[in-house]
Amino acid sequence: MTSTTTDMRLRLDPNSSRTTVLDGAWWPRSKNAADELPRLVDALGDARGEITHMLLNAAEWDLPHARRAATGSRRVNLGWYTSQPAGLITVVSEFGRDRFDLLVVPPDASPASADAALTAAADSNNKRRAPELLAGIEHVS
């Protein structure tokens, strides 16, 4: 069973553990981080506590790359790295006490393949890593 936030297109493994490959997946509607990340911060904060940092792959998001995402009273530090694995956001919450990895499904993914990737990434029995899940995604034109 997975925790789902359909309007956010987000699925999380409800039994977060450091033994899983991925802790869930998110399917943003665009590559505009300024539009997308604040909503993700809100959804994750409700599910996983106060989010303090997010590490992202710089090449996968449109410019500019802001240093912070803000929503309401929440402020999250953003780190943009070329070394961050493709298709992955690392999220840190509660002053470093919790860290989890989310697969980022490309915005242009077909609904069927996005749903399959979201489901697999949120399944604690899944042993596939982000590159393998991303390779199975079909894109719409």
CNS distance restraints for C-alpha pairs under 8 A (distance, minus, plus):
assign (resid   1 and name CA) (resid  13 and name CA) 7.58 0.50 0.50
assign (resid   1 and name CA) (resid  14 and name CA) 7.40 0.50 0.50
assign (resid   1 and name CA) (resid 123 and name CA) 7.56 0.50 0.50
assign (resid   2 and name CA) (resid  11 and name CA) 6.38 0.50 0.50
assign (resid   2 and name CA) (resid  12 and name CA) 5.83 0.50 0.50
assign (resid   2 and name CA) (resid  13 and name CA) 5.20 0.50 0.50
assign (resid   2 and name CA) (resid  14 and name CA) 5.71 0.50 0.50
assign (resid   2 and name CA) (resid 119 and name CA) 7.78 0.50 0.50
assign (resid   2 and name CA) (resid 122 and name CA) 6.15 0.50 0.50
assign (resid   2 and name CA) (resid 123 and name CA) 7.03 0.50 0.50
assign (resid   3 and name CA) (resid  11 and name CA) 5.59 0.50 0.50
assign (resid   3 and name CA) (resid  12 and name CA) 5.14 0.50 0.50
assign (resid   3 and name CA) (resid  13 and name CA) 6.29 0.50 0.50
assign (resid   3 and name CA) (resid  14 and name CA) 5.69 0.50 0.50
assign (resid   4 and name CA) (resid   9 and name CA) 7.60 0.50 0.50
assign (resid   4 and name CA) (resid  10 and name CA) 5.89 0.50 0.50
assign (resid   4 and name CA) (resid  11 and name CA) 4.58 0.50 0.50
assign (resid   4 and name CA) (resid  12 and name CA) 6.57 0.50 0.50
assign (resid   5 and name CA) (resid   9 and name CA) 5.98 0.50 0.50
assign (resid   5 and name CA) (resid  10 and name CA) 5.23 0.50 0.50
assign (resid   5 and name CA) (resid  11 and name CA) 6.41 0.50 0.50
assign (resid   5 and name CA) (resid  43 and name CA) 7.60 0.50 0.50
assign (resid   6 and name CA) (resid  10 and name CA) 6.35 0.50 0.50
assign (resid   8 and name CA) (resid  26 and name CA) 7.61 0.50 0.50
assign (resid   8 and name CA) (resid  27 and name CA) 7.59 0.50 0.50
assign (resid   8 and name CA) (resid  28 and name CA) 7.55 0.50 0.50
assign (resid   8 and name CA) (resid  39 and name CA) 7.36 0.50 0.50
assign (resid   8 and name CA) (resid  40 and name CA) 7.10 0.50 0.50
assign (resid   8 and name CA) (resid  43 and name CA) 7.43 0.50 0.50
assign (resid   9 and name CA) (resid  26 and name CA) 5.87 0.50 0.50
assign (resid   9 and name CA) (resid  27 and name CA) 5.30 0.50 0.50
assign (resid   9 and name CA) (resid  28 and name CA) 7.06 0.50 0.50
assign (resid  10 and name CA) (resid  24 and name CA) 7.54 0.50 0.50
assign (resid  10 and name CA) (resid  25 and name CA) 5.82 0.50 0.50
assign (resid  10 and name CA) (resid  26 and name CA) 4.43 0.50 0.50
assign (resid  10 and name CA) (resid  27 and name CA) 6.42 0.50 0.50
assign (resid  10 and name CA) (resid 118 and name CA) 7.30 0.50 0.50
assign (resid  11 and name CA) (resid  24 and name CA) 5.37 0.50 0.50
assign (resid  11 and name CA) (resid  25 and name CA) 5.44 0.50 0.50
assign (resid  11 and name CA) (resid  26 and name CA) 6.54 0.50 0.50
assign (resid  11 and name CA) (resid 118 and name CA) 6.04 0.50 0.50
assign (resid  11 and name CA) (resid 119 and name CA) 7.05 0.50 0.50
assign (resid  11 and name CA) (resid 121 and name CA) 7.93 0.50 0.50
assign (resid  11 and name CA) (resid 122 and name CA) 5.85 0.50 0.50
assign (resid  12 and name CA) (resid  23 and name CA) 5.94 0.50 0.50
assign (resid  12 and name CA) (resid  24 and name CA) 4.12 0.50 0.50
assign (resid  12 and name CA) (resid  25 and name CA) 6.53 0.50 0.50
assign (resid  12 and name CA) (resid 121 and name CA) 7.88 0.50 0.50
assign (resid  12 and name CA) (resid 122 and name CA) 4.97 0.50 0.50
assign (resid  13 and name CA) (resid  23 and name CA) 5.43 0.50 0.50
assign (resid  13 and name CA) (resid  24 and name CA) 5.56 0.50 0.50
assign (resid  13 and name CA) (resid 121 and name CA) 7.89 0.50 0.50
assign (resid  13 and name CA) (resid 122 and name CA) 4.43 0.50 0.50
assign (resid  13 and name CA) (resid 123 and name CA) 5.98 0.50 0.50
assign (resid  13 and name CA) (resid 124 and name CA) 6.40 0.50 0.50
assign (resid  15 and name CA) (resid 124 and name CA) 7.58 0.50 0.50
assign (resid  16 and name CA) (resid  20 and name CA) 7.73 0.50 0.50
assign (resid  16 and name CA) (resid  23 and name CA) 6.20 0.50 0.50
assign (resid  16 and name CA) (resid 100 and name CA) 7.97 0.50 0.50
assign (resid  17 and name CA) (resid  23 and name CA) 7.65 0.50 0.50
assign (resid  18 and name CA) (resid 100 and name CA) 7.89 0.50 0.50
assign (resid  20 and name CA) (resid 124 and name CA) 5.77 0.50 0.50
assign (resid  20 and name CA) (resid 125 and name CA) 7.56 0.50 0.50
assign (resid  20 and name CA) (resid 126 and name CA) 7.63 0.50 0.50
assign (resid  20 and name CA) (resid 127 and name CA) 7.36 0.50 0.50
assign (resid  21 and name CA) (resid 124 and name CA) 7.87 0.50 0.50
assign (resid  21 and name CA) (resid 126 and name CA) 7.25 0.50 0.50
assign (resid  21 and name CA) (resid 127 and name CA) 5.92 0.50 0.50
assign (resid  21 and name CA) (resid 128 and name CA) 6.97 0.50 0.50
assign (resid  21 and name CA) (resid 129 and name CA) 6.22 0.50 0.50
assign (resid  22 and name CA) (resid 100 and name CA) 7.49 0.50 0.50
assign (resid  22 and name CA) (resid 101 and name CA) 5.47 0.50 0.50
assign (resid  22 and name CA) (resid 102 and name CA) 6.07 0.50 0.50
assign (resid  22 and name CA) (resid 103 and name CA) 6.97 0.50 0.50
assign (resid  22 and name CA) (resid 121 and name CA) 5.60 0.50 0.50
assign (resid  22 and name CA) (resid 122 and name CA) 6.93 0.50 0.50
assign (resid  22 and name CA) (resid 124 and name CA) 7.75 0.50 0.50
assign (resid  22 and name CA) (resid 126 and name CA) 7.98 0.50 0.50
assign (resid  22 and name CA) (resid 129 and name CA) 7.05 0.50 0.50
assign (resid  22 and name CA) (resid 130 and name CA) 7.82 0.50 0.50
assign (resid  23 and name CA) (resid 100 and name CA) 5.96 0.50 0.50
assign (resid  23 and name CA) (resid 101 and name CA) 5.49 0.50 0.50
assign (resid  23 and name CA) (resid 102 and name CA) 5.79 0.50 0.50
assign (resid  23 and name CA) (resid 121 and name CA) 6.51 0.50 0.50
assign (resid  23 and name CA) (resid 122 and name CA) 5.71 0.50 0.50
assign (resid  23 and name CA) (resid 123 and name CA) 7.89 0.50 0.50
assign (resid  23 and name CA) (resid 124 and name CA) 7.50 0.50 0.50
assign (resid  24 and name CA) (resid 101 and name CA) 7.08 0.50 0.50
assign (resid  24 and name CA) (resid 102 and name CA) 5.03 0.50 0.50
assign (resid  24 and name CA) (resid 103 and name CA) 6.38 0.50 0.50
assign (resid  24 and name CA) (resid 118 and name CA) 6.83 0.50 0.50
assign (resid  24 and name CA) (resid 119 and name CA) 7.96 0.50 0.50
assign (resid  24 and name CA) (resid 121 and name CA) 4.74 0.50 0.50
assign (resid  24 and name CA) (resid 122 and name CA) 3.94 0.50 0.50
assign (resid  24 and name CA) (resid 123 and name CA) 7.48 0.50 0.50
assign (resid  25 and name CA) (resid 102 and name CA) 4.78 0.50 0.50
assign (resid  25 and name CA) (resid 103 and name CA) 4.40 0.50 0.50
assign (resid  25 and name CA) (resid 104 and name CA) 5.85 0.50 0.50
assign (resid  25 and name CA) (resid 105 and name CA) 7.03 0.50 0.50
assign (resid  25 and name CA) (resid 117 and name CA) 7.47 0.50 0.50
assign (resid  25 and name CA) (resid 118 and name CA) 5.06 0.50 0.50
assign (resid  25 and name CA) (resid 119 and name CA) 7.90 0.50 0.50
assign (resid  25 and name CA) (resid 121 and name CA) 5.63 0.50 0.50
assign (resid  25 and name CA) (resid 122 and name CA) 6.42 0.50 0.50
assign (resid  26 and name CA) (resid 102 and name CA) 6.65 0.50 0.50
assign (resid  26 and name CA) (resid 103 and name CA) 6.24 0.50 0.50
assign (resid  26 and name CA) (resid 104 and name CA) 5.14 0.50 0.50
assign (resid  26 and name CA) (resid 105 and name CA) 6.08 0.50 0.50
assign (resid  26 and name CA) (resid 118 and name CA) 6.87 0.50 0.50
assign (resid  27 and name CA) (resid 104 and name CA) 5.92 0.50 0.50
assign (resid  27 and name CA) (resid 105 and name CA) 4.72 0.50 0.50
assign (resid  27 and name CA) (resid 106 and name CA) 6.51 0.50 0.50
assign (resid  27 and name CA) (resid 107 and name CA) 6.26 0.50 0.50
assign (resid  27 and name CA) (resid 114 and name CA) 7.21 0.50 0.50
assign (resid  27 and name CA) (resid 118 and name CA) 7.70 0.50 0.50
assign (resid  28 and name CA) (resid  36 and name CA) 6.41 0.50 0.50
assign (resid  28 and name CA) (resid 104 and name CA) 7.47 0.50 0.50
assign (resid  28 and name CA) (resid 105 and name CA) 7.11 0.50 0.50
assign (resid  28 and name CA) (resid 106 and name CA) 7.12 0.50 0.50
assign (resid  28 and name CA) (resid 107 and name CA) 5.51 0.50 0.50
assign (resid  29 and name CA) (resid  36 and name CA) 7.40 0.50 0.50
assign (resid  29 and name CA) (resid 107 and name CA) 5.01 0.50 0.50
assign (resid  29 and name CA) (resid 108 and name CA) 7.97 0.50 0.50
assign (resid  30 and name CA) (resid  36 and name CA) 7.12 0.50 0.50
assign (resid  30 and name CA) (resid 107 and name CA) 5.32 0.50 0.50
assign (resid  31 and name CA) (resid  36 and name CA) 7.64 0.50 0.50
assign (resid  31 and name CA) (resid  60 and name CA) 7.14 0.50 0.50
assign (resid  31 and name CA) (resid  61 and name CA) 4.91 0.50 0.50
assign (resid  31 and name CA) (resid  62 and name CA) 5.57 0.50 0.50
assign (resid  31 and name CA) (resid 107 and name CA) 7.06 0.50 0.50
assign (resid  32 and name CA) (resid  36 and name CA) 6.17 0.50 0.50
assign (resid  32 and name CA) (resid  61 and name CA) 6.29 0.50 0.50
assign (resid  32 and name CA) (resid  62 and name CA) 5.45 0.50 0.50
assign (resid  32 and name CA) (resid  63 and name CA) 7.71 0.50 0.50
assign (resid  33 and name CA) (resid  37 and name CA) 5.39 0.50 0.50
assign (resid  33 and name CA) (resid  61 and name CA) 6.36 0.50 0.50
assign (resid  33 and name CA) (resid  62 and name CA) 6.94 0.50 0.50
assign (resid  33 and name CA) (resid  65 and name CA) 7.43 0.50 0.50
assign (resid  34 and name CA) (resid  38 and name CA) 7.13 0.50 0.50
assign (resid  34 and name CA) (resid  66 and name CA) 7.38 0.50 0.50
assign (resid  34 and name CA) (resid  69 and name CA) 7.07 0.50 0.50
assign (resid  35 and name CA) (resid  39 and name CA) 7.72 0.50 0.50
assign (resid  36 and name CA) (resid  40 and name CA) 6.60 0.50 0.50
assign (resid  37 and name CA) (resid  41 and name CA) 6.05 0.50 0.50
assign (resid  37 and name CA) (resid  69 and name CA) 6.44 0.50 0.50
assign (resid  38 and name CA) (resid  42 and name CA) 6.36 0.50 0.50
assign (resid  38 and name CA) (resid  69 and name CA) 5.75 0.50 0.50
assign (resid  38 and name CA) (resid  70 and name CA) 5.88 0.50 0.50
assign (resid  38 and name CA) (resid  71 and name CA) 5.38 0.50 0.50
assign (resid  39 and name CA) (resid  43 and name CA) 6.29 0.50 0.50
assign (resid  39 and name CA) (resid  71 and name CA) 7.59 0.50 0.50
assign (resid  40 and name CA) (resid  44 and name CA) 5.99 0.50 0.50
assign (resid  41 and name CA) (resid  45 and name CA) 5.83 0.50 0.50
assign (resid  41 and name CA) (resid  51 and name CA) 6.72 0.50 0.50
assign (resid  41 and name CA) (resid  69 and name CA) 7.92 0.50 0.50
assign (resid  41 and name CA) (resid  71 and name CA) 7.57 0.50 0.50
assign (resid  41 and name CA) (resid  76 and name CA) 7.66 0.50 0.50
assign (resid  42 and name CA) (resid  46 and name CA) 6.29 0.50 0.50
assign (resid  42 and name CA) (resid  71 and name CA) 7.15 0.50 0.50
assign (resid  43 and name CA) (resid  47 and name CA) 6.45 0.50 0.50
assign (resid  44 and name CA) (resid  48 and name CA) 5.53 0.50 0.50
assign (resid  44 and name CA) (resid  49 and name CA) 7.16 0.50 0.50
assign (resid  44 and name CA) (resid  51 and name CA) 7.19 0.50 0.50
assign (resid  45 and name CA) (resid  49 and name CA) 4.68 0.50 0.50
assign (resid  45 and name CA) (resid  50 and name CA) 5.03 0.50 0.50
assign (resid  45 and name CA) (resid  51 and name CA) 5.73 0.50 0.50
assign (resid  46 and name CA) (resid  50 and name CA) 7.93 0.50 0.50
assign (resid  48 and name CA) (resid  93 and name CA) 7.40 0.50 0.50
assign (resid  49 and name CA) (resid  93 and name CA) 6.40 0.50 0.50
assign (resid  49 and name CA) (resid  94 and name CA) 6.52 0.50 0.50
assign (resid  50 and name CA) (resid  74 and name CA) 7.98 0.50 0.50
assign (resid  50 and name CA) (resid  93 and name CA) 5.44 0.50 0.50
assign (resid  50 and name CA) (resid  94 and name CA) 5.43 0.50 0.50
assign (resid  51 and name CA) (resid  76 and name CA) 6.40 0.50 0.50
assign (resid  51 and name CA) (resid  91 and name CA) 7.15 0.50 0.50
assign (resid  51 and name CA) (resid  92 and name CA) 6.00 0.50 0.50
assign (resid  51 and name CA) (resid  93 and name CA) 4.11 0.50 0.50
assign (resid  51 and name CA) (resid  94 and name CA) 6.36 0.50 0.50
assign (resid  52 and name CA) (resid  75 and name CA) 7.18 0.50 0.50
assign (resid  52 and name CA) (resid  76 and name CA) 4.86 0.50 0.50
assign (resid  52 and name CA) (resid  77 and name CA) 6.18 0.50 0.50
assign (resid  52 and name CA) (resid  91 and name CA) 7.88 0.50 0.50
assign (resid  52 and name CA) (resid  92 and name CA) 5.83 0.50 0.50
assign (resid  52 and name CA) (resid  93 and name CA) 5.10 0.50 0.50
assign (resid  52 and name CA) (resid  94 and name CA) 6.62 0.50 0.50
assign (resid  52 and name CA) (resid  95 and name CA) 6.55 0.50 0.50
assign (resid  52 and name CA) (resid  96 and name CA) 7.90 0.50 0.50
assign (resid  53 and name CA) (resid  76 and name CA) 5.31 0.50 0.50
assign (resid  53 and name CA) (resid  77 and name CA) 4.66 0.50 0.50
assign (resid  53 and name CA) (resid  78 and name CA) 5.79 0.50 0.50
assign (resid  53 and name CA) (resid  79 and name CA) 7.49 0.50 0.50
assign (resid  53 and name CA) (resid  91 and name CA) 5.94 0.50 0.50
assign (resid  53 and name CA) (resid  92 and name CA) 5.07 0.50 0.50
assign (resid  53 and name CA) (resid  93 and name CA) 6.81 0.50 0.50
assign (resid  54 and name CA) (resid  76 and name CA) 7.12 0.50 0.50
assign (resid  54 and name CA) (resid  77 and name CA) 6.38 0.50 0.50
assign (resid  54 and name CA) (resid  78 and name CA) 4.98 0.50 0.50
assign (resid  54 and name CA) (resid  79 and name CA) 6.15 0.50 0.50
assign (resid  54 and name CA) (resid  89 and name CA) 6.64 0.50 0.50
assign (resid  54 and name CA) (resid  90 and name CA) 5.65 0.50 0.50
assign (resid  54 and name CA) (resid  91 and name CA) 4.61 0.50 0.50
assign (resid  54 and name CA) (resid  92 and name CA) 6.29 0.50 0.50
assign (resid  55 and name CA) (resid  78 and name CA) 5.99 0.50 0.50
assign (resid  55 and name CA) (resid  79 and name CA) 4.66 0.50 0.50
assign (resid  55 and name CA) (resid  80 and name CA) 6.10 0.50 0.50
assign (resid  55 and name CA) (resid  81 and name CA) 7.19 0.50 0.50
assign (resid  55 and name CA) (resid  84 and name CA) 7.19 0.50 0.50
assign (resid  55 and name CA) (resid  89 and name CA) 5.66 0.50 0.50
assign (resid  55 and name CA) (resid  90 and name CA) 5.04 0.50 0.50
assign (resid  55 and name CA) (resid  91 and name CA) 6.53 0.50 0.50
assign (resid  56 and name CA) (resid  78 and name CA) 7.39 0.50 0.50
assign (resid  56 and name CA) (resid  79 and name CA) 6.10 0.50 0.50
assign (resid  56 and name CA) (resid  80 and name CA) 5.09 0.50 0.50
assign (resid  56 and name CA) (resid  81 and name CA) 6.17 0.50 0.50
assign (resid  56 and name CA) (resid  84 and name CA) 6.15 0.50 0.50
assign (resid  56 and name CA) (resid  88 and name CA) 6.90 0.50 0.50
assign (resid  56 and name CA) (resid  89 and name CA) 5.14 0.50 0.50
assign (resid  56 and name CA) (resid  90 and name CA) 6.90 0.50 0.50
assign (resid  57 and name CA) (resid  61 and name CA) 7.43 0.50 0.50
assign (resid  57 and name CA) (resid  80 and name CA) 5.79 0.50 0.50
assign (resid  57 and name CA) (resid  81 and name CA) 5.19 0.50 0.50
assign (resid  57 and name CA) (resid  82 and name CA) 5.61 0.50 0.50
assign (resid  57 and name CA) (resid  83 and name CA) 7.06 0.50 0.50
assign (resid  57 and name CA) (resid  84 and name CA) 4.90 0.50 0.50
assign (resid  57 and name CA) (resid  85 and name CA) 6.54 0.50 0.50
assign (resid  57 and name CA) (resid  86 and name CA) 6.19 0.50 0.50
assign (resid  57 and name CA) (resid  87 and name CA) 7.58 0.50 0.50
assign (resid  57 and name CA) (resid  88 and name CA) 7.26 0.50 0.50
assign (resid  57 and name CA) (resid  89 and name CA) 7.46 0.50 0.50
assign (resid  58 and name CA) (resid  65 and name CA) 7.59 0.50 0.50
assign (resid  58 and name CA) (resid  80 and name CA) 4.91 0.50 0.50
assign (resid  58 and name CA) (resid  81 and name CA) 5.37 0.50 0.50
assign (resid  58 and name CA) (resid  82 and name CA) 5.67 0.50 0.50
assign (resid  58 and name CA) (resid  84 and name CA) 7.96 0.50 0.50
assign (resid  59 and name CA) (resid  82 and name CA) 6.79 0.50 0.50
assign (resid  60 and name CA) (resid  86 and name CA) 7.45 0.50 0.50
assign (resid  60 and name CA) (resid  87 and name CA) 7.82 0.50 0.50
assign (resid  61 and name CA) (resid  65 and name CA) 7.76 0.50 0.50
assign (resid  65 and name CA) (resid  80 and name CA) 7.22 0.50 0.50
assign (resid  66 and name CA) (resid  78 and name CA) 7.09 0.50 0.50
assign (resid  67 and name CA) (resid  77 and name CA) 5.99 0.50 0.50
assign (resid  67 and name CA) (resid  78 and name CA) 5.05 0.50 0.50
assign (resid  67 and name CA) (resid  79 and name CA) 6.86 0.50 0.50
assign (resid  68 and name CA) (resid  75 and name CA) 6.56 0.50 0.50
assign (resid  68 and name CA) (resid  76 and name CA) 5.39 0.50 0.50
assign (resid  68 and name CA) (resid  77 and name CA) 4.57 0.50 0.50
assign (resid  68 and name CA) (resid  78 and name CA) 5.20 0.50 0.50
assign (resid  69 and name CA) (resid  75 and name CA) 5.83 0.50 0.50
assign (resid  69 and name CA) (resid  76 and name CA) 5.17 0.50 0.50
assign (resid  69 and name CA) (resid  77 and name CA) 6.64 0.50 0.50
assign (resid  69 and name CA) (resid  78 and name CA) 6.93 0.50 0.50
assign (resid  70 and name CA) (resid  74 and name CA) 5.64 0.50 0.50
assign (resid  70 and name CA) (resid  75 and name CA) 4.52 0.50 0.50
assign (resid  70 and name CA) (resid  76 and name CA) 6.33 0.50 0.50
assign (resid  71 and name CA) (resid  75 and name CA) 6.66 0.50 0.50
assign (resid  80 and name CA) (resid  84 and name CA) 7.93 0.50 0.50
assign (resid  84 and name CA) (resid  88 and name CA) 7.19 0.50 0.50
assign (resid  84 and name CA) (resid  89 and name CA) 7.95 0.50 0.50
assign (resid  86 and name CA) (resid 130 and name CA) 7.52 0.50 0.50
assign (resid  86 and name CA) (resid 131 and name CA) 7.21 0.50 0.50
assign (resid  87 and name CA) (resid 103 and name CA) 5.58 0.50 0.50
assign (resid  87 and name CA) (resid 104 and name CA) 4.79 0.50 0.50
assign (resid  87 and name CA) (resid 105 and name CA) 6.77 0.50 0.50
assign (resid  87 and name CA) (resid 106 and name CA) 7.77 0.50 0.50
assign (resid  87 and name CA) (resid 130 and name CA) 6.14 0.50 0.50
assign (resid  87 and name CA) (resid 131 and name CA) 7.23 0.50 0.50
assign (resid  87 and name CA) (resid 134 and name CA) 7.20 0.50 0.50
assign (resid  88 and name CA) (resid 101 and name CA) 6.60 0.50 0.50
assign (resid  88 and name CA) (resid 102 and name CA) 5.63 0.50 0.50
assign (resid  88 and name CA) (resid 103 and name CA) 4.78 0.50 0.50
assign (resid  88 and name CA) (resid 104 and name CA) 5.53 0.50 0.50
assign (resid  88 and name CA) (resid 130 and name CA) 6.73 0.50 0.50
assign (resid  89 and name CA) (resid 101 and name CA) 5.75 0.50 0.50
assign (resid  89 and name CA) (resid 102 and name CA) 5.23 0.50 0.50
assign (resid  89 and name CA) (resid 103 and name CA) 6.59 0.50 0.50
assign (resid  89 and name CA) (resid 104 and name CA) 6.81 0.50 0.50
assign (resid  90 and name CA) (resid  99 and name CA) 7.00 0.50 0.50
assign (resid  90 and name CA) (resid 100 and name CA) 5.79 0.50 0.50
assign (resid  90 and name CA) (resid 101 and name CA) 4.55 0.50 0.50
assign (resid  90 and name CA) (resid 102 and name CA) 6.42 0.50 0.50
assign (resid  91 and name CA) (resid  99 and name CA) 5.60 0.50 0.50
assign (resid  91 and name CA) (resid 100 and name CA) 5.33 0.50 0.50
assign (resid  91 and name CA) (resid 101 and name CA) 6.21 0.50 0.50
assign (resid  91 and name CA) (resid 102 and name CA) 7.70 0.50 0.50
assign (resid  92 and name CA) (resid  96 and name CA) 5.64 0.50 0.50
assign (resid  92 and name CA) (resid  97 and name CA) 7.55 0.50 0.50
assign (resid  92 and name CA) (resid  98 and name CA) 5.77 0.50 0.50
assign (resid  92 and name CA) (resid  99 and name CA) 4.47 0.50 0.50
assign (resid  92 and name CA) (resid 100 and name CA) 6.65 0.50 0.50
assign (resid  93 and name CA) (resid  97 and name CA) 6.45 0.50 0.50
assign (resid  93 and name CA) (resid  98 and name CA) 5.29 0.50 0.50
assign (resid  93 and name CA) (resid  99 and name CA) 6.40 0.50 0.50
assign (resid  94 and name CA) (resid  98 and name CA) 6.48 0.50 0.50
assign (resid 102 and name CA) (resid 121 and name CA) 7.69 0.50 0.50
assign (resid 103 and name CA) (resid 118 and name CA) 7.87 0.50 0.50
assign (resid 103 and name CA) (resid 121 and name CA) 6.69 0.50 0.50
assign (resid 103 and name CA) (resid 130 and name CA) 5.94 0.50 0.50
assign (resid 105 and name CA) (resid 109 and name CA) 6.92 0.50 0.50
assign (resid 105 and name CA) (resid 114 and name CA) 6.39 0.50 0.50
assign (resid 105 and name CA) (resid 117 and name CA) 7.30 0.50 0.50
assign (resid 105 and name CA) (resid 118 and name CA) 7.64 0.50 0.50
assign (resid 105 and name CA) (resid 134 and name CA) 7.14 0.50 0.50
assign (resid 108 and name CA) (resid 139 and name CA) 5.44 0.50 0.50
assign (resid 108 and name CA) (resid 140 and name CA) 5.69 0.50 0.50
assign (resid 108 and name CA) (resid 141 and name CA) 7.39 0.50 0.50
assign (resid 109 and name CA) (resid 113 and name CA) 6.63 0.50 0.50
assign (resid 109 and name CA) (resid 114 and name CA) 5.74 0.50 0.50
assign (resid 109 and name CA) (resid 137 and name CA) 6.30 0.50 0.50
assign (resid 109 and name CA) (resid 138 and name CA) 5.70 0.50 0.50
assign (resid 109 and name CA) (resid 139 and name CA) 4.29 0.50 0.50
assign (resid 109 and name CA) (resid 140 and name CA) 5.98 0.50 0.50
assign (resid 110 and name CA) (resid 114 and name CA) 5.96 0.50 0.50
assign (resid 110 and name CA) (resid 137 and name CA) 7.37 0.50 0.50
assign (resid 110 and name CA) (resid 138 and name CA) 5.62 0.50 0.50
assign (resid 110 and name CA) (resid 139 and name CA) 5.24 0.50 0.50
assign (resid 110 and name CA) (resid 140 and name CA) 5.47 0.50 0.50
assign (resid 111 and name CA) (resid 115 and name CA) 6.00 0.50 0.50
assign (resid 112 and name CA) (resid 116 and name CA) 6.33 0.50 0.50
assign (resid 113 and name CA) (resid 117 and name CA) 6.19 0.50 0.50
assign (resid 113 and name CA) (resid 136 and name CA) 7.27 0.50 0.50
assign (resid 113 and name CA) (resid 137 and name CA) 5.14 0.50 0.50
assign (resid 113 and name CA) (resid 138 and name CA) 5.93 0.50 0.50
assign (resid 114 and name CA) (resid 118 and name CA) 6.04 0.50 0.50
assign (resid 114 and name CA) (resid 137 and name CA) 6.66 0.50 0.50
assign (resid 115 and name CA) (resid 119 and name CA) 6.08 0.50 0.50
assign (resid 116 and name CA) (resid 120 and name CA) 6.13 0.50 0.50
assign (resid 117 and name CA) (resid 121 and name CA) 6.02 0.50 0.50
assign (resid 117 and name CA) (resid 133 and name CA) 6.09 0.50 0.50
assign (resid 117 and name CA) (resid 134 and name CA) 7.62 0.50 0.50
assign (resid 117 and name CA) (resid 137 and name CA) 7.42 0.50 0.50
assign (resid 118 and name CA) (resid 122 and name CA) 6.31 0.50 0.50
assign (resid 119 and name CA) (resid 123 and name CA) 6.34 0.50 0.50
assign (resid 120 and name CA) (resid 126 and name CA) 5.98 0.50 0.50
assign (resid 121 and name CA) (resid 126 and name CA) 6.67 0.50 0.50
assign (resid 121 and name CA) (resid 128 and name CA) 7.96 0.50 0.50
assign (resid 122 and name CA) (resid 126 and name CA) 7.86 0.50 0.50
assign (resid 128 and name CA) (resid 132 and name CA) 6.08 0.50 0.50
assign (resid 128 and name CA) (resid 133 and name CA) 6.56 0.50 0.50
assign (resid 129 and name CA) (resid 133 and name CA) 6.44 0.50 0.50
assign (resid 130 and name CA) (resid 134 and name CA) 5.95 0.50 0.50
assign (resid 131 and name CA) (resid 135 and name CA) 6.10 0.50 0.50
assign (resid 132 and name CA) (resid 136 and name CA) 6.81 0.50 0.50
assign (resid 133 and name CA) (resid 137 and name CA) 6.99 0.50 0.50
